Amino acid sequence: MALKSRQVAPANVSSRVKAFAPIRVSRCRGAVVVRAEAQSNDALTRRAVLGAGLAAATSLMLPIGISRPALANQLLSSEWESVDLPVDKGVVLLDIGFTDDKHGFLLGTRQTLLETVDGGKTWKPRSIDAARDEGFNYRFNSISFSPSGEGWIVGKPAILLHTTDGGVNWERIPLSSKLPGAPVRVTALPGKAGQAEMITDQGAIYVTDNTAYTWTAAVQETVDATLNRTVSSGISGASYYEGSFSNLARSNAGDYVAVSSRGNFYMTWSPGQSFWMPHNRPAPRRLQNMGFTPSGEVWVTTRGGDVLLANEPGIATENFENVTINSRGFGILDVGFRDEKVAYACGGSGSLYRSEDGGKSWKRDRSTDDVAGNLYAIKFFTPQLGFVLGNDGILLRYTGVSA
């Protein structure tokens, strides 16, 4: 079948390819229920931390391929080292993915794609011929691999890349111009080959089980449509919704939590639900980010530096409790768990915190006090393999547990 056959057809075409028509205007019948487990539960979009200063930096678009030589890494503590990357300081790193404990990819703005074969100690620039057309300088938003080495990348302007050999070769799969919003997260689903789940910043969720030849909509309307339909439901700030999420996270069970663009409410979705469910924020301050603990409880951070933890697993609960963290007023931008007990939180001005009781209490990690930038993403693949991403090409590598 020709590659162009993978484009999702307009809404007047029958069968599952209707999924990419604007949701709510043309409903998809027979939405797929995604029950396979994902590999991780990280928060994949970082729009909330890219404030005015970062926005200015990322707007200075350099020609593709411009980079600087990598220097020696700097050991910050017994747990973290700063990895020098061969990228321009204006690059914003957005996601990281590994095929095994040694081989992985790091991606971000300005079509940045780096590859490592030594567990993230060193990185080299990597280009994808399939993404070098039409004069676009893509922003690669998300990468995900299944245990078999099948992988996916999504970015903006809308682009979908696929590999079956652990990233040695990449194929571009066209996406319809009618796709609601920009793809911000992709998840390679385990099981048979060709399964993946993709979500856009407008809350459209699509699933494929045949390597993206066709897609099925998992929700029947975008978030905009849901809020227009439920505007009188008592959700504070819903009328100010700007049409996209600032951050979202996916649990191992396939549940989503997403923070509204202004941080004044949040939304949840579970496999099998037809619509997103809006919720009032559980704190007086605006929300910054949300995610999941290894056991499935939801955590919340605010723009004033608070951390809240749900008292029970699942996304249905609205019972949250403040936990102790001396954030000094810096926003907590992400939380990542090494295991059931040890977790890390990061934030503005190089802030890093450590918890040894599953996120119930925190102590400041001063090893990153001299890191000149915001730290906004934490991702652990195993207890031995973890990273923190920051603006201006900052990458911290976890060194605290021997492989």
N, C-alpha and C positions, 0 to 999 in steps of 0.2 A: 504494500500500500504506500502511496506517495506520502512524503512528509506533510504536505499541506492538508492531508486528510485528517490530521490531528487537530486542526483548528476547530473550535467549537462553533457550531452553526448558529445562525440567528434563531430567534424564538419561534418562528413559524415552522421550523423543522421538527418533526416528531422524534420520539425516543429520548435516550438519556442525554444526548448532546444539547438538549434544551437548557441544561443546567447553567450555561454561561450567558443566557439572556438575562436582562436586568431582573433580579428577583423581585417578587411582589407584583410587578407588572405582568409577568408571565410565570405563574407558579410551576415548579417542577413536581411531577408526580413520582411517587415511590422513592422518596429520599433514602439514601443509604444510611444505615446505622453503623458507625465506625466503632468497633469494639476491640480492635487490636491495640496492643500496648505500644506506646512510643518509647524511644530510647532515653529521653530525658524530659525534664520539666522546667526548662529555662524560660525566661521571658525573652523573646526574640526581637521585638521592635525597640528602638532606643530613641524615638523621636522626642520624648519628653526631656531628655538631657541635652539635646542639641539646641541650646538657647540661642540668644542673639549672637553671642560671640562665636559659637560653633557654626551657626548658620552662615556667618560671614566667611568663616574659614573654608567651609565646604563649597562655597560659591566660587572660590578661586580655582576654577577647573584647570588642571594642568593636562598637557597631552598624555595620552595613555602610554605607559611604559616609563615615565619619568620617575626615578627613585634614586636613593642614595645607598652606598655600600653599608652593610651592617657592621657594627662594632662589637666589642666584647660585651657580654652580659654583665650586669651588676648585681651582686648578692646583697639583698636588703636585710635578710634575717635567716634564721634556720628554716623558715617556712616558705619564703618568697624570694624570687629573683626577678629583676627587671630585664626583659628580653629586648635587645636592640634589633629593630626591624629595618629592612631595606625599603622604607617607604618615606614619602614626603611627610613632614609634620602636620600638614593640613588634612591628612587622611583620617576619616572616622571609621574605626573598626566596628563591625556590626554583628558578626557571628563567627563561630569556630566549630569545626566538625572533624571527627576522626573515624578512620576505617578500622584501626586497631590502636594499640597503645603507643605506636611509633609514628604512624603515617596519618597526616591530617592536613586540613586546609583552613586558612584564615581569610576572611573577606570583609569588604567594606565599600566606602565611597570611591569615586574615580576609577571604577572597574578594578579595584584592588583584589587580587587573589594571590595568596602566598601558600607555599607548600612546605611541609616538614617531614622528615623521615627519621627524626631522632627524638620524638616525643615532645616537640615544641622548643627544644633548646636553640635551634637555628632554623631560619626560614629563607626560602628563595622565591623570587617572583615567578608566577606562572600565568601564562596567557591561554585563552580559549579561543580558537579560531572561529568557532560557531557564534561567538558574541562580538566579533569584529566586523560589523556591517552597519549600514545606514547612518554612520557617523555618530552614534550614540555613545556617551560615556556613562555606562551603567552603574547604578548603585546596587551592589549585591547585598540583599537584605538577610537571607537565610540559607543555611546548608544543612542537609541531613543525610545520614547513611543508615542503611539496614545492616544487620549482622553479616549478610552475604556480600557486602561491598557495593550494592546498588545505591546510587546517590542522586540527590536533586539539589538544584540551586534556583532560587527565585530572586527577582530584583525589579528595579524601577529605572526607566520605563519598563512596562510589563515584559518580563522575560522568564523563560523556564528552560533550564538545562538539565540533562539527564545523563548518567553514566551507569554502565553495568560492570565496569572493571576497576572499581575503587578510585576513579578519577584519572585514570591514564588517558582515556578518551571521553569527550563530552559531545553530546548531540543537542542541538537546540530544537525545542518543540514549540511551534507557534501557539500563541494565545489570542483569543478573540479580542477585538477592540471594544466589544460590549461587556467585557469583564467589569463588574462593579468594584471600583477601587483598585489599588495597587497591591500585588502579592507581597505580604510581609512575613509570612511564615510557611515553611513546607516541612512536612514530617514524612520520612520514609517509614512505611508500615511493615512490620515483620510478617513472615508467612510466605506466600507465593510471590514470585517476582512480579514487578509492575504495579505494586500497591503504594499509594501515597495520598496524603491529605494536604490541601492548600487552603490558606485563609487570607483574605484581603483586609485592608485597613477599614473597610466599611462593614466588616462582619460577614461577608459571603464566604461560606465554607464549601469546598468541593472535594470529592473523593474519586479516585480512579483505581481500578483493579486490572487495567490492561495497558499499562505504560502510557497513559495519557492519550490514548486514541479517543476515548470518550470520558466525560466527567459526569458525576451526579451531584446535584445540590443537596447538602445535608440540612440546610435551613431554607425556609420558604420566603424570607424577605431579609433585606439589609437592615442594619441597625436603625438607619433613618426612618424606614417604614415602620419598624416596631415602635419607635418613640412617637411618631405621629399618631399611631393607633392607640397608644397608651399615655398620651400627654396628660390626661386627667387622673392618672393612677397615683399621684402623690410623690413622684420621683423628683426631688429637688434638683433644679438645674437642667432638666432634660430639654427644656425649650431653648437652651443655649448651645445645644450640641452642634459641633462644627462638622460632623460627618466622618470622623475617623477616630481611631483609638490612639492614645499616646503610648500605651504599653499593653501587652497581652501575654498570657502564659498558658501552656497546655500541660495537663497532668499525665501521668503514665496511663491513666484509665481513659484518656481522651476528653476530659472536661476542660473547658476554657474559662478563665477569668480575664476581664479586659477593663482597663481604666479609660474613662471618657477623656476626650482631648483637653478639656479644662480641669479634669480631676475632681469634678463635683459630684460624680456618681460612678457606679461601676455596673458591669453586666456579666452574666454567666450563661453558659450553655453546656448541656450534656448530650452525648450521643442519644439519638432518638427524639429529642425535642425538636419541634418545628420552628421555634422562635427563640431569640435571645430573651433573657429575663433581666430587666433593669432593677437595680437596688440603690437605695440611698447610701451614701458613704458612712462608714462606721466611726468617723472621727470628725471633729470640728474643722481641722485643717484639710486642705485639698489633697487628694490622693496623688501619690507619685507612681507607685508600682504595686503589683500583686503577683503572687506565685504560690507554690505548693511545697510543703515539707515532704520528706520521703514517705511519711505515713498518711499523706493526703490532706492534712490541715492547710487552710489558706492563711498566708501571711499578707500583711498590708504595710506599706510604708507611706509616709506623708511628706509633703514639701517642707514641712517644718522640722523634720528629723525624727518623727515618731515611728515606732514599729509596733504593730498589733498582730496578735496571733489568735486564730479561731480556737474555741474551746472544744471543738469536735471536728472529725473529718467530714469532707464533702463540701460542695459549693452551695448547698441549700441553707446552711446556717448563716445567721447574721449576728451571732454572738461572739464578739471579739473582745480581747483584753489587751491593754497596753502592757508592754514588757519594758524592762529597764535597759536603756541605752543612752549614754551621755554623748549625744551627737553634736553638741556645741552649736546647734542651730543649722548645721549643714543638712541638706536633704539626703535621705537614704535612698539611693537609686536602685539597688538590687540586693538580693539575698541569695546565697547559694549554699547548698548542703554537701559536705564531703561524705557524710554518712548520717545515721540516725541522730547522732549526738552533736558532732562538730559541724558548725556552720560559720559562714563569713558574711558580713554585710559591708557594702561599700557606698561611697558618696562623694560629695563635692570636696575639692581641694585635697585630693589624695587620701580621704578618710577611709580607714579600714577597721573593722571590728570583728571580734571572734567570740563565738559562743560554744560552750561545752555541754550544754543541757538542752539541745534541740531547739535553740532560739528563744528560750524563756528569759535569759539574761545575757548581757554582752559586756565585753571589755575592749577598750580601744587598743588596736595594734599600731604602735608608733613607728613601725619599720617603714611605713610609707609616707611619713610626714613630709619628706623632702621630694616626693613625687609631684611634679609640677603639672597637675591636670586633674580633671574629674574622673573618677572611677565609676563606671555605670553598668557593668555586666560581669557576673560571676558564673562560671560553668565548670562543673565537675563531671567527668566521664566515668572515672573510677576514684576510689580514695587516694590513688597515687597520681592521677592525671587531672589537674585543675588549672584554670586560668582566670585572670581578671582583665577586662578590657577597659581602656580609657581613651579620652580624646587625644588628638595630636599623635596618634600612633603608639600609645602606651599599651604594653602587654606585660602582665605579671604572670609568672609561671610558678606553680606550687612545687616546692622541693621538700616538704616536711615529712613525707613518708617514702621510705626506700621502695623502689619497684621490685 
